[in-house]
Amino acid sequence: MKSRISRPITVVALVAASVAVIACGSHDAELAQADLTPVSVTTAAVERNAEVNAIEVRGTVQPTRQAFLSSRVMGPVVAVLVRAGATVAAGQTLIEIQPETSEGQAAQAGGALAQAQAALALAERNFHRYQALHAEKAASDLELDMARMQYDQAQGAVKQAEGAVLAADSVASEAIVRAPFAARVVKTMVEAGDLAAPGRPLVQVESREGQQIWLNVREADIQRLSIGATIAVRLDARPELGDVAGTVREIDPSADPGTHSFTVKADLGQLQVPSGLSGRAVIAGDAGDRLLVPTTAVHRRGGLELVVIRAADGTARTRAVTTGVELADGRVEILSGLAEGDQVAIDLAGPVADGTPLEIAS
């Protein structure tokens, strides 16, 4: 009899408790909604773009010609006549090396040549003498052949000595290091008193006229460029120059195995800027139907790409998106997660709680 009475009471108690929990949860949600502070934002509409999109590639300014100058002469440096930043003419003296050693080698080679020439003169007279004796039957064939061999050997010795003189004179001339072309000195690598040795760089120079930008182009985009094509180049540190016309002069035939990109060299005409400046070029991409938003609308958190939109009721909604190509004009392609016309917040420091009131900044 007691068990029959307790069951209805228990069911009623459970129902009452459930109602209380639901009422409490609803009340907490209302309080949470009431506690959200409005945020002032700037919004932009998700746009659909069917035009040809530009592809941005990065690069570095390089001289058309550059050289690391060294010498085949070994000896102490006696004078460094230029410093970094100096402009020099073709053939101008840059560095002088103590010449005694190379001049001594040239003198030795000259002495050896004189001895070889004297021996040749004697061998020639001896050969002609044996020719005359052989004609009169006063010298044997063997004696004539020996005289001819000595004469040929003397001729060879003279040629060898002449080559040694040319080589010694060439080395001796390198005691003075000269500019191979009109150039700007980038760096001097020795001081007076340092030892110059064959193969050791002494000074670095680069051409004064004619510069290039070396671009790293993805393997997927390399087919968009060809020799002679004109591209728009903009230098990061020199925005006042605007778009500079670049002409593609060289495309490396193989890609870098680490970055899977090709090096493309484009002439910059008569532009005069320091080498090493960073820049970018714009090449034409594919025409396609794309959804685009400003890149500042995308927040990356923990491997996710998130965008905050302003819903019709004026509150925030966070959407996970997938992005595609980033364009040169500061917009990024949205592959999924948004629809055309959605209003996205573009000046938030990060995602905000869903339901936060978003007020349009005036």
C-alpha positions in Angstrom: 0.0 0.0 0.0 2.9 2.4 0.8 4.6 1.6 -2.5 1.5 2.6 -4.6 1.4 6.0 -2.9 5.2 6.8 -3.3 5.4 6.3 -7.1 3.2 9.2 -8.0 4.9 11.4 -5.5 8.3 10.5 -7.0 7.2 11.3 -10.6 5.7 14.6 -9.6 9.0 15.5 -7.8 11.1 14.6 -10.9 8.9 16.7 -13.2 9.0 19.7 -10.8 12.8 19.4 -10.6 13.1 19.3 -14.5 11.0 22.3 -14.9 13.1 24.1 -12.3 16.3 23.2 -14.1 15.0 24.3 -17.5 13.7 27.6 -16.0 17.1 28.1 -14.3 19.0 27.4 -17.6 16.8 29.8 -19.6 17.3 32.4 -16.9 21.1 32.0 -17.0 21.2 32.2 -20.8 19.2 35.4 -20.6 21.6 36.8 -18.0 24.6 35.8 -20.2 23.0 37.5 -23.2 22.4 40.6 -21.1 26.0 40.7 -19.9 27.6 40.7 -23.5 29.1 44.2 -24.1 28.4 45.6 -27.6 31.5 45.8 -29.8 32.1 48.5 -32.4 33.3 47.1 -35.7 33.8 47.8 -39.4 32.3 45.3 -41.8 32.8 44.4 -45.4 30.6 42.3 -47.6 31.7 39.0 -49.0 32.2 39.7 -52.8 32.1 37.5 -55.8 34.9 38.1 -58.3 35.0 36.7 -61.8 37.9 38.8 -63.1 41.4 37.7 -63.8 43.2 37.5 -60.5 46.7 38.8 -59.9 49.4 36.5 -58.4 52.0 38.1 -56.2 55.6 36.7 -56.2 58.5 37.9 -54.0 62.1 38.6 -54.9 65.3 40.5 -54.3 67.1 43.2 -56.3 70.5 42.0 -57.7 73.1 43.7 -59.9 73.3 42.6 -63.5 77.0 41.8 -63.0 79.0 41.2 -59.9 82.5 39.8 -59.2 84.7 38.7 -56.3 88.2 39.8 -57.4 91.3 37.9 -56.4 94.9 37.5 -57.7 97.2 34.7 -58.6 100.1 36.5 -56.9 101.0 35.5 -53.4 102.4 38.4 -51.3 101.5 41.1 -48.8 99.0 43.7 -49.7 100.8 47.1 -49.8 97.8 49.4 -50.7 94.0 49.3 -50.6 93.0 52.2 -52.8 89.1 52.0 -52.6 86.5 51.5 -49.9 82.9 50.2 -49.9 80.6 52.5 -51.7 83.2 53.9 -54.1 82.5 54.0 -57.8 85.3 52.9 -60.1 86.0 52.9 -63.8 86.9 49.9 -65.9 90.6 49.2 -65.4 91.0 51.4 -62.3 93.5 50.1 -59.7 91.8 48.8 -56.6 94.6 46.9 -54.7 98.3 46.7 -55.0 100.3 43.6 -53.9 104.0 43.5 -53.3 105.4 42.6 -56.7 109.0 41.4 -55.9 108.1 37.7 -56.0 106.2 37.8 -59.3 108.8 40.1 -60.9 111.6 37.7 -59.9 109.7 34.8 -61.5 109.3 36.9 -64.7 113.0 37.7 -64.7 113.9 34.0 -64.3 111.6 33.1 -67.2 113.3 35.8 -69.3 116.7 34.5 -68.5 115.7 30.9 -69.5 114.3 32.2 -72.8 117.6 33.9 -73.6 119.5 30.7 -72.9 117.1 28.7 -75.1 117.5 31.2 -77.9 121.3 31.0 -77.8 121.2 27.2 -77.8 118.8 27.4 -80.8 121.2 29.6 -82.8 124.1 27.2 -82.2 122.0 24.2 -83.1 120.8 25.9 -86.3 124.4 26.6 -87.4 125.5 23.1 -86.5 122.6 21.6 -88.5 123.4 23.6 -91.6 127.1 22.6 -91.3 126.3 18.9 -91.2 123.9 19.4 -94.2 126.9 20.7 -96.2 129.2 17.9 -95.1 126.5 15.3 -95.8 126.2 16.7 -99.3 129.9 16.2 -99.8 129.8 12.7 -98.4 131.9 13.9 -95.5 129.2 13.2 -92.8 127.1 10.1 -92.3 123.3 10.0 -92.3 123.4 9.4 -88.5 125.4 12.5 -87.9 123.0 14.6 -90.0 120.0 13.1 -88.1 121.6 13.9 -84.7 122.2 17.5 -85.8 118.6 17.8 -87.0 117.3 16.4 -83.7 119.3 18.9 -81.7 118.0 21.7 -83.9 114.4 20.6 -83.4 114.9 20.2 -79.6 116.4 23.8 -79.5 113.3 25.1 -81.3 111.0 23.4 -78.8 113.0 24.7 -75.8 112.6 28.3 -77.2 108.8 27.9 -77.5 108.6 26.5 -74.0 110.6 29.4 -72.6 108.5 31.9 -74.5 105.4 30.4 -72.9 107.0 30.6 -69.4 107.7 34.3 -70.0 104.1 34.9 -71.0 102.8 33.1 -67.9 105.2 34.9 -65.6 104.4 38.3 -67.1 100.6 37.5 -66.7 101.1 36.6 -63.0 103.3 39.7 -62.4 100.6 41.9 -63.9 98.2 40.7 -61.2 100.2 42.3 -58.5 97.8 45.2 -59.3 94.1 44.3 -59.0 92.0 46.3 -61.4 88.2 46.8 -61.8 87.0 44.5 -64.7 84.1 46.8 -65.6 82.6 50.1 -64.4 81.4 49.2 -61.0 80.5 50.1 -57.4 82.6 48.6 -54.6 80.5 46.5 -52.3 83.1 45.3 -49.9 86.9 45.2 -49.4 88.1 42.0 -47.7 91.7 42.8 -46.9 93.8 45.6 -45.4 97.4 46.7 -46.0 99.7 44.1 -44.6 97.3 41.2 -45.1 98.6 38.3 -47.2 97.1 37.9 -50.6 97.0 34.3 -51.9 95.7 32.7 -55.1 91.9 32.3 -54.9 91.4 34.5 -51.9 88.7 37.2 -52.6 90.1 40.6 -52.1 87.3 43.0 -53.1 83.7 42.6 -54.2 82.3 44.8 -57.0 78.9 45.1 -58.8 77.9 46.8 -62.0 76.8 50.4 -61.6 74.2 50.3 -64.4 71.5 47.7 -64.9 69.8 45.9 -62.1 67.5 42.9 -61.9 65.0 41.5 -59.5 65.3 37.7 -58.9 61.8 36.3 -58.2 60.9 33.0 -56.6 57.9 31.7 -58.7 56.0 28.6 -57.7 56.1 25.7 -60.0 52.3 26.0 -60.5 52.7 29.5 -61.8 56.0 29.3 -63.9 54.1 28.6 -67.1 52.5 32.1 -66.9 55.9 33.7 -67.6 58.0 33.8 -70.7 61.3 35.4 -71.8 60.6 39.0 -72.8 57.3 39.3 -70.8 56.7 42.6 -69.0 55.7 42.5 -65.3 54.9 45.2 -62.8 57.4 45.4 -59.9 57.1 47.2 -56.7 59.9 47.7 -54.1 58.9 47.4 -50.5 61.3 50.1 -49.2 60.6 52.5 -52.1 56.9 52.9 -52.4 57.3 56.3 -54.0 58.6 54.7 -57.2 55.2 53.0 -57.8 55.1 50.2 -60.3 58.4 49.7 -62.2 58.3 47.9 -65.5 60.4 44.7 -65.4 61.3 42.6 -68.4 61.9 38.9 -68.0 65.4 38.0 -69.2 66.1 34.6 -67.7 64.1 31.7 -66.3 66.1 28.9 -64.5 65.3 25.6 -66.2 65.1 23.6 -63.0 63.2 24.2 -59.7 64.7 24.4 -56.3 64.1 21.0 -54.7 63.5 22.5 -51.2 61.0 25.3 -52.1 59.7 23.8 -55.4 60.1 27.3 -57.0 61.9 28.6 -60.0 64.2 31.7 -60.1 63.1 34.3 -62.7 65.4 37.2 -63.4 63.8 40.4 -64.7 65.6 43.6 -65.8 64.7 46.8 -64.1 66.0 49.1 -66.8 67.9 52.2 -65.6 66.6 52.0 -62.0 69.3 52.8 -59.5 68.6 51.3 -56.0 70.8 49.4 -53.6 71.0 45.7 -54.3 69.4 43.4 -51.7 66.2 45.3 -51.5 63.0 43.2 -51.3 60.3 43.6 -53.8 57.3 41.9 -55.4 55.9 41.4 -58.8 52.4 40.8 -60.0 51.6 38.3 -62.8 48.3 37.5 -64.3 46.4 34.5 -62.8 43.4 32.6 -63.9 39.9 34.0 -64.4 37.5 32.3 -62.0 34.3 32.7 -59.9 35.7 33.4 -56.4 34.4 34.6 -53.1 36.7 37.2 -51.6 37.1 38.9 -48.2 39.8 41.2 -46.8 42.6 39.2 -45.3 42.1 41.1 -42.0 38.8 39.3 -41.6 40.5 35.9 -41.2 41.7 34.8 -37.7 43.9 31.7 -37.3 43.5 29.9 -34.0 44.8 26.4 -33.3 45.0 25.4 -36.9 41.5 26.7 -37.7 40.6 29.7 -39.9 37.8 31.7 -38.4 35.7 34.7 -39.6 33.2 36.7 -37.5 30.1 37.8 -39.4 27.4 40.2 -38.3 24.1 38.4 -38.5 20.8 39.9 -39.4 20.0 40.6 -35.7 23.2 42.6 -35.4 25.0 40.0 -33.3 28.3 38.1 -33.9 28.5 34.6 -35.4 31.8 32.8 -35.8 32.3 30.7 -38.9 35.1 28.3 -39.7 36.3 28.8 -43.2 38.7 27.5 -45.7 40.9 30.0 -47.5 42.5 29.8 -50.9 44.8 32.2 -52.9 45.8 35.4 -51.2 45.7 38.3 -53.7 48.0 41.2 -54.1 45.2 43.7 -53.3 44.8 42.5 -49.6 42.0 40.1 -50.2 41.9 36.3 -49.8 39.8 33.7 -51.5 37.2 31.8 -49.4 36.6 28.3 -50.5 34.0 27.3 -47.9 32.2 28.7 -44.9 30.7 31.9 -46.2 28.1 33.1 -48.7 28.0 36.1 -51.0 26.7 39.2 -49.2 27.7 38.0 -45.7 28.9 41.0 -43.6 32.3 40.1 -42.1 34.1 42.1 -39.3 37.5 43.3 -40.5 39.0 45.1 -37.6 38.6 42.7 -34.7 41.7 41.6 -32.7 40.2 38.1 -32.6 37.0 36.2 -32.6 34.3 37.3 -30.1 31.6 35.3 -28.3 28.6 34.4 -30.5 25.7 36.6 -29.7 27.9 39.6 -28.9 26.1 42.8 -30.3 28.2 44.3 -33.1 27.7 48.0 -33.7 28.8 49.5 -37.0 31.5 52.1 -36.4 30.6 55.5 -37.6 
